[in-house]
Amino acid sequence: MNTISSIRKDFLASHLRSQLGRLSSILNNIEEDRIVDGECASNSLKEVELNLRQIRKLCVEG
């Protein structure tokens, strides 16, 4: 089992918080009917997904 350094933990936590914020924003926009274009929501979710994959890679490589 690999341990994660405190600097790496901070880095990962920061990036995860960022993605959480983006997902929360997408959800709020959908719930408040500010997103009328499903393609816009889809593109935003794809971007979050790609970012999460990069974060996961960092965890595996760490």
Residue pairs with C-beta under 8 A, 6 or more apart in sequence:
2 62
4 12
4 59
4 62
8 58
8 62
11 58
12 55
12 58
12 59
15 51
15 55
16 55
18 51
19 48
19 51
19 52
19 55
22 44
22 47
22 48
23 48
26 35
26 41
26 44
26 45
26 48
28 34
29 35
29 41
30 41
35 41
